[in-house]
Amino acid sequence: MNYDQSKEILKVFYRKNNFTEDFERDNQYLEMAFNEITEIWFSNLAQIEEVKYLMIAEAPLWGSSKSYIYNPTTPFTQFFHKSDLEYVLNIAIKDKTDFLNRSRKIGLLIIDISPFPLNSIDTSINYQSISKLLYRELVERTIPIFFEKKIKAIQPKKSNDIKVFFRYARVQRNFQDLISKVLIDNDFIQSKKDIMEISKQGGGIDKLKFKNI
């Protein structure tokens, strides 16, 4: 998986929406981030024997700190705390490395829907500053070259009774139709109703929903 096609999509998107003057600066960051995140993600996938639970996320914050759930050197965030998994598994988890090992052992994999880790510092646009329509357009154009490619990479390790769920209800509302089509086409689910969500008001994970899954 390389960044070239994503770059072209982003370039057209910036030009169409009058962000052209910011493209080179933003793209330099986004390309470096994409390459590092992709390497970490595929390395993690390689260490999972069977994918039993697929959590659908949005995109890492990344930035200068390289904040990412699969980066063992960065702290936990509200996206997914150590205590969330401790509650579900009823165990104590030492640190992030232990957390990642436990996640792999139970077959939990997190997948993002967008190749662009936009944020308010490193890019001139982010998922909060652009309209829902533009956000959807940007994600939709990358689905075949990013999300679907990752789904196909997961397929050989997919459990026959894999559970799929959205981390955020907001992402479910905005993208369920796009994501469901890919998952149905690749035999991950039978219908869009098969995708659950585990968010709670305030931004954290609903531990009961998560535990039930």
N, C-alpha and C positions, 0 to 999 in steps of 0.2 A: 504494500500500500504506500503510495507516494502522494506528495502534496500538490503536484502540478495541476490536476483538474480542479482541486479546491481553490487554488490560487486564481484560476481563470474565472471561476464562478464569483469569487469575491471581487475581482477586478471589475467585472461587468456590473455587479451590485453597487459598488462604490461609484462608478461612473454614472449609472442610471439615477442614483439618489444624491448626486452632488457632493460626494465625499472624496472625490478624486485626489485632491491635494493631500489627503491624509493616507492614501493607499500605501505608498512605499514604506512609510514609517510603521504603520500598523501591520503590514504584511511581513515585514522583517521579523517582528516579534511573533506573529502567528505561525509563520513557517517553522521557526526554531521550536516553538512550543509544540506544534503538531508532531514534529519528528521525535521529540523526547517522549511525549505522552504516548504516542503509538508504540514506541519501543518498549516502554514500561508495561503497557496494556497487553501486548502480545507475549511478553515474557511471563506475565502473570497467568494468562490463558494456558500457556504451555505447561504450567505446573499444576493445573487442575485436571484430575482424572476424569471426572464427569460433571457436567454443568446441570445442576438440579434446580437452581434458583437464579433467575435473571432479573436484576433490578435495572430499570430503565431510568437513566439520569439525563442531565441536560448537557453540560460541558464543565470542565474544571475551571476554577478561578485562575489557577496557575500563577501568572505574574512573576515578579522577581524572586519571590519565595518558593516558586514551583509547587504551590499548594494543590495537592491531588490526593485522593483517597488511596491510590496505589503507590504513592511516593512514601516510602517508609521513614524518610527523614523529616517530613513535615507534620505539624500537629493535627489532631482531629479537629473537625469543624462541626457546625450544626448539621451539615449534610448527613453525617453518620458518625455518631460517637461510640467509643468503646463500650460504654454502658448499655447501648442499645443491643449489641450482640451478647453482652454478658447476661442481660435479662432474658433474651430469647433462649440461650443455651444453658442458662442457670450455672454459669461457671465464672471464675475470675480470670481476666485477661491481663497479662503483665504490661504490654506496651503495643505499639503499632505493628511491630514485626510479628508478635504473637497473634494480634488481631488478623493480620493478613494471612498468616498460616492457618488459623482456625477457619477463616472464610473459604480458603481454598479446599480445606479438608471436607467441609460440608457441601461443597459444590456451588457456592454463591459467587456469582460474577456480576459486575456492574458494567453497563454499557452506556455510552453517551449517544445522544441523537445528533449532535453537531460537532464538526471538526474544528470549530473556532472557539477557543477559550477567551471570549471577549470579556473585558472588565473596564471599570471606570478610570483606570490609571494608564494602562498600556495600549488601549485602543480608543479611537475617537467615537466609536459607537459601542453600545453594549445592549444586552437583551432587555434592559429596562428603559433605555433612552430611545429606542426605535419603536415604531408602532407594532402591534401584534400582527398586522397584515404583512409588514416588511420582514419581521422576524420569521413568520411562517414561510414566506417566500424564500428566504435565504436557506432555511433548513430543508425545505422541500427539494430545492435544486441539488442539495448535496446527498440526499437519501441514497440514490443508486451507487454513488462512488464512496460513501463512507459507512453509513449505518448498515446498509444491506451487505456490503462486503464483510463487515465484521460478523454479521449474522451467519453468513456462509462459512466464515472461519470457525465459528462456534459449532456449527452443525454436526461435525463428526464426533463431538463430545457431548452432544445434547442428550439428556435423559429422556426416556420415552414419556415420562409424566412430568416434564419440566413445568415449574410454576413461574409465571411472568408477572411482574408488577412494576408500576410506576413509583418512583420516589416522591414525586410531586403531583398533586391533583391538578395543579395549573398546567403542567406539561401534558397530563392526560387529556384535559379539556381541549387544549389547543392542537394536539398532534395525534390523538388516538387513531383517527382514520388512516393517517399516513403510516404510522408505526404498525397498526394491525394488519394492513395489507401485506407488508413485508413479512411479518411473522406468519400469517396464514399461508402465503405463497411458499414459505420455506418449512411448513409443517411444524411450527412451534406451538401454534394455537389453532383452534377450530373456528373461533369467532372472536370479535373484539370484546365480547362480554367476558372472555377468559382472562383478560388483563385486569388485575386489581391495582390498588394504590395503598400506600402506607403513610401518607402525610397526615399531619395534625395541625390545627390552628396554631399559629405562632412560628411555624417553620420546621419543627423537629419531626422525628419519626414517631408515629403512633406504635408503641411497643406491643400493644395487644394485637393490632392488625398484623404486625410483622410476625409475632409469635404464632398466630393462627395459620399463617402461610407456611 
